[in-house]
Amino acid sequence: MSSSSSPLDKCKWPEKWEEYGWIIRLQIVCAGDLTSAAIEVKGTEAPGHFSTVTVTSPSGQSQWNSQGDGAGKTSSEGLTPGTSYPVSFSDASSTCCQVQTEPSPTSVTEAVSIGPSSETSTWKNNNITASNNGELLTTKSEIENSPMTLVASPTGDNITDFSPTTPHPHSITTELVSKPTGEPADRAVITDPHPVSDLCVAFVGVTQVTLTWRNGNDTATCRMLLELTGSPKEMTQDLAVNISDLKPGIQYKVTLYFPESNEAQRDLLVTESSLGTNTADSYPQPPRSPSAPVINDHPESSNSSSDGRVTRDTEVLLLGLKSDTQYNATVYCRAEGGTEGQPQTIKFKTNSSQVFDIQVVNISATNMTLTWKINDNESSSVYMYEIQVATETSVLNVTVNETRALISQLSPSTLYNITVRPFLGNCSKGMPGFLQVYTPPGPVSDFRVTSVSMWEIGLAWSSNDSDSFEIHTIWVPAGTLSVETTTNQSIVIGGLYPGTEYCFEIFPQGPNGTKGDSQIICSRTAPGAVFDIRVIHVNTTEMQLEWRNTDNASEYTYHLVIQSENGSCERNSSYRAVTLRDLIPGTLYNITISPEVNHVRGISSFTEQYTRPSTVSDIEISTNTTAATLKWQNSDEASPRYTYRLLIGKDGNSSHTAVTVTGVTSATVTGLIPGSSYTVEIFTQVGDVTESLAPGSQSFCTDPAPVASFHCEVVPKEPTLVLKWACPPGTNAGFRLEISCEAWQNLTYRKSCSSENNTEYRTEVTYLNFSTSYNISITALSCNKTAPPSQSTCLTGITDPPSPDGSPNITSVSHNSVKVKFSGFEASHGPIKAYALVLTTGEAVHPSTDALRYTYEDFKKGDSDAYVTYLITTEGKRRSQGLSEVLKYEVDVGNESTTHGYYNGKLEPLGSYRACVAGFTNIIFRSSNDGLIDGAKSYVSFGRCSDAVFLPQDPGVICGAVFGCIFGALVIVAVGGFIFWRKKRKDAKNNELSFSQIK
């Protein structure tokens, strides 16, 4: 037995879930009483034929009777769902069975929360009776096409792990434990798509904004709700517009129109686009106002990214926004079925439009042209501009639709305050730009010439707009310009040239440095005459002239008349300069110049000028030490009248000696300085001032004075001679020094010297030989001239003799003496005066001069290891005639002789000795009592020391040693015999053996 009908059969479900896919609330509307139930009994189920069915409530207080129909079927209504009722039939049989009514279906199902992957639902369970009777109620939620079955609470569930934007139909069934279940309540739930991410404002302008965001893979389209939240002057909250069907990966351009208050309202939604058809949204629209924005016909779109790759980013460029206005943009993502995800909102504010860079591109006294710029990236044509041109007393308003305006009907020399304010098409005001500018004054009138002279021109004019005027004077031929300023309405321009055309341009000056339009007038000064004739250049046969004219016009022709003692001639010139040729040297010419124009001559002028005489030639000069005689020639016809001026100047001296002669071509100059260079210049002069173009010039030199005498000085221990002489009078260029010795000659030059203050000249001649006689000649030089030479013979000095290559030969003679042989030193550094024999026990190769002060006694006391043992003087001695150069000196050392205070004492036996020889070219003895050699002052050198020689032992010492050895041997034998005897005696035990027996 089952219920006759289910209330869920009367539920009205929508055919398309997608129509409500974007609504966040779900509701199920059912027709019928959800608190009632019915029992339907069919004939096949009843026990036989029946006419009445009685249904009794569990408490027995209520009964329901129903009549069966002819088909054997009856029903009872008004029962409580989910309740057990006893049923009986009219055949009076007992109750056949216990019937359980089905639980009521869930009356209301509501999705409290839907996300991309979860859903939470609640419902109302009407099985109150069963619950009250202690029956256990359970509710099951079964998901279609899914093995998932959830046992939920009686009033709700929470389901997760859904796929985003996917329909999930499922049923909710209420049942009693161990009893039949009720009819299920079915519903379908679609999860939300992922919301957009990275929503940001990529660009903000005055009337446009670019918005970008990222879309999830489950997003099919997006819509944007744009709300205007007010401006600084109006906070209007009811302006909003929806922009739908924004697909991922597309760039959109949307233009909004804000209608005027009296304009008819247009539809706010997009109706048709190039990407598909947009249908009107079915959810409630935001309230509209007469000023709500209107979208342009079709959004412009592009689906390619900048790098050519496919992207799911969306970019929307909003155009036509109000400037300086706050907006809210909310973006909803939509799935394929229309389900909308969570919205994302961003706020932004458009910039203010502003006029800047106002410039005056053209201005006059009554008009000005203005240009400016607007800080909006859009075309400036969408703006209207209100221009206010104001003075202290008046205001002029002009409206234009471009960034340029012509303002007319202005007043000259007036300060104007200019304000330019931008207006968008929707009447929003921008920030104005400001400028202050003065209009220039108007041009002067009645500009005229009032007077003209050769040097000045007077001007006058009239003006009501300016109190100051700037006049530019232009000299037309040269194009030069001068500027003058005046506060009067007349001026006299001076400093002009006669007969010259000038143009005058006058500018009225206004406040703040403004200038009005100019006026120009031209005039010519009065003509003049020739003046200022100048001889620019003159030589013997040519003369170049220049002159000036009070009128500098080029139309003039100049007539020249040239007169001299030889005749006259005429010539013409178109220029203010001329060159006269084929003239006679030294001749006076008179030149007259007259200006002529249009066959009328002006005032003439003249000048007189000599041609220059010819330069002298063939100058001859003869000199001695203090005088010079000069001779020259001149071939001009006028030379007998010439005066010759001679200037004799010493080279390097600015002073000159002047000699003047007339009518002759020779002169003698005295009082010159010996050996000095002079230059003589001979000027030929005619008249009072005219001289030859260049003087005849020649240099000469007086003879140098000779060296009177000189003397020589030697340099100690140097092969050098020092020569000294008194500088000769006058000037010299140096000295030639000639030195010779037998076949050897040497020529050198020495620097010059001056005889001032009795200066003595000193020079050294080096690299000579020692102790050699030289012939010396000194000649003074000057200007390639030589004076008579001064001659003398000089002897060079001496120095230490050169050391010999060999060393002395030393041999032992006895145990206390040796013999030393050595050869003499070379006398190239001077004659050898003495030899000193030095004996040493040291190892030095060459002893020092310090050894010369030690004697044999010092050596014996241990004060030195070297001493002078013998001194040989060579003065007055010569070698034997038959001896060769290799003959050696022989000295016996140790013979106890004394020479010049040096004792030749005996040597020590067994000693080691070496011999050295010192040679002297100059030997100096000390002035003390000992009279020994002063090595520091002597000219001495040492040869190499000999090899060492060892002396034998003293023979007496040897004999003593022999005797001592023999005696020692005897003693040893005696001692040994005694010991031997004692031992034998002990062994034989013969103590009575006597010592004599042993012997």
Number of C-alpha atoms within 10 A of each C-alpha: 12 14 18 14 13 18 18 20 11 12 15 11 14 10 7 9 17 16 13 18 23 20 13 15 12 17 11 15 12 16 11 12 10 19 19 17 23 19 23 15 20 16 17 11 10 17 11 10 13 19 15 17 21 17 23 18 16 12 8 10 7 9 15 15 17 15 17 20 14 9 9 17 17 22 18 19 15 12 20 24 24 29 22 18 21 17 21 20 23 14 13 9 9 10 12 12 10 11 15 19 22 26 30 28 26 26 18 17 21 16 20 14 15 20 20 21 18 18 21 15 17 18 18 14 21 21 27 17 15 19 14 9 10 8 18 13 20 16 23 19 23 19 19 15 9 10 8 11 14 15 14 16 15 19 15 21 19 17 15 12 9 16 17 20 26 19 17 17 15 19 17 26 22 27 24 20 11 8 16 15 20 23 21 22 21 21 19 15 20 28 25 29 29 24 21 22 14 11 19 16 17 13 12 16 20 23 23 23 20 18 20 17 20 19 24 16 11 19 27 19 19 24 18 20 17 21 22 23 18 18 17 8 8 9 12 13 13 17 20 23 25 21 19 21 20 24 23 23 21 20 22 21 17 19 20 20 18 20 18 14 11 8 10 10 17 13 12 19 18 21 16 13 14 9 15 9 11 14 12 12 10 10 9 6 12 13 11 14 14 16 20 24 26 22 24 18 14 16 22 17 20 13 19 13 15 8 7 8 9 13 16 17 20 23 26 23 20 20 20 23 23 29 23 21 22 18 22 15 21 17 25 23 29 29 26 15 18 23 26 25 26 15 17 17 14 14 15 15 21 20 20 18 26 19 21 18 12 20 14 16 10 11 18 22 23 17 17 18 15 19 17 16 16 22 14 18 11 15 9 17 13 14 25 19 25 17 22 18 20 16 14 9 5 8 12 14 13 13 14 15 15 16 19 17 18 14 17 14 10 16 19 21 24 19 18 20 16 21 19 27 22 27 21 20 17 17 14 16 20 22 14 19 19 15 15 12 17 20 24 28 27 24 23 21 12 10 20 17 18 13 14 17 16 19 19 17 22 15 18 16 17 15 17 11 20 23 15 17 22 17 21 19 22 18 18 14 12 7 10 11 12 10 12 12 15 12 13 12 16 17 18 13 17 12 9 19 23 22 22 21 19 20 16 24 17 23 23 25 24 23 16 12 8 16 23 24 16 16 17 14 14 15 16 20 21 18 18 19 20 21 18 12 19 14 17 13 13 20 22 22 17 16 21 15 17 16 17 15 23 20 23 18 15 13 11 22 18 22 17 19 16 17 16 16 9 9 8 12 10 11 12 14 15 14 13 19 16 19 14 13 13 9 18 21 21 28 20 19 21 15 19 17 25 21 26 19 13 8 9 9 15 18 14 17 17 17 14 13 16 24 24 28 29 25 21 23 15 11 16 13 18 13 18 17 20 19 17 19 14 16 16 16 16 17 12 17 12 15 22 13 15 22 21 26 18 23 20 21 18 20 14 8 8 7 11 15 14 14 14 12 13 15 11 15 19 16 16 13 16 13 10 21 21 23 30 21 20 22 16 22 20 27 25 26 24 23 15 8 9 19 25 24 18 16 21 20 17 15 14 18 28 24 27 29 25 22 20 14 15 18 13 18 15 20 15 13 15 18 20 21 23 16 18 16 17 17 25 24 19 20 25 28 21 16 23 17 19 18 20 15 13 8 5 8 12 10 10 11 15 16 12 15 21 18 15 11 7 11 13 15 17 15 13 15 14 12 10 16 18 21 18 16 16 21 15 21 18 26 20 29 26 22 16 10 14 19 19 14 19 16 18 14 14 18 17 24 22 25 23 21 25 19 18 18 8 12 20 23 20 24 19 17 14 17 19 20 21 22 16 22 17 23 17 17 23 14 18 17 22 22 18 23 18 19 23 22 23 23 25 24 17 14 13 12 15 15 23 13 17 14 18 22 20 20 23 20 15 14 17 14 9 10 12 19 17 28 29 28 28 25 21 15 16 13 10 6 7 7 10 8 6 6 9 9 9 9 13 15 13 14 18 19 25 21 15 14 15 13 13 14 17 25 21 23 20 17 21 18 16 14 15 16 24 24 29 27 30 25 28 27 23 18 19 16 15 13 10 7 7 12 14 19 25 17 20 12 13 17 24 25 23 26 22 19 23 22 17 18 18 16 21 17 15 14 12 8 9 11 11 10 11 11 10 11 11 10 10 11 10 11 11 10 11 12 10 11 14 13 11 12 16 14 12 14 15 11 9 9 10 10 11 7 15 11 10 6 7 13 9
